[in-house]
């Protein structure tokens, strides 16, 4: 598997198997980047504010967004689906940290966990509505990209990746 093609090229088609492998790779990278951003954010004092948490989330998203965009575009090509769907699938990942930074989707509250007080982000009504919409879009993307079979034979984006 050519990782350069997989994560940087917007041309061509990939199979479900290749998409799953690429998606798992991005999930692992996202977790690592998120952990690093959490440590950096805590050291810089950003973890205790909605703006700081949103900023850390936005930076993490910015690092992962183009590889995800390339991976998703190629899978949509294989399905013969319009490229505009990639923007719909990516929108919640970009909007969530922005809404958090602006304090629109919730705020920091002190919660008690096992007798220890901790600050945590608590969503408000807008946060819950946005999260619900993001889950629906995420499930749609998962079915569309991970489970639906691609176009059989060649299409305008190239040869069948399974051929």
C-alpha positions, 0 to 999 in steps of 0.5 A: 500500500502506497501511503503517499498516494493513500493520504495525499492524492485526491485522484483515483479509487480505493477499495473498502479494505484499503479505506478501512486500513487507512482509516484505522491508521488515521485513528491511531495517529489522531489518538497519538496527536490528541494525547500529545496536544493534551499534554502540551495543553495542560502544560500551557494551561489551555486545558481549563478553558473552553477556548483552550480545549477547542483550540487543541481540538482544532489543531488536532483536526488541522493535522489530520484533515487533509489525509482524511480528505484524500482517503475519503475522496478516493473512496467516494470516487470508487462508489461513484458518489459526488465529491461534495459529500466529503465536505459534509462528512468533514464538517462536524470535525471542523465545526465542533472545536470552533463551537467549543472555542466560542463557548457556543456548545457548552462550558467548563464545569467542576464535576466530582468523580470518585470523590475528586473534583475535576474540571470538565467540558459540559455540553449545553442544548446546542452542544447536544443537538450538534453532537446528535447531528454529528453522530448521524453524519458519522454513521452515514459516512461509515456506511457509505465509505466502509460498508457499501460496495464500490462501482463494478468495473471502470468509472470516470475516476479510474479502474476498479481497485479490485480488478 
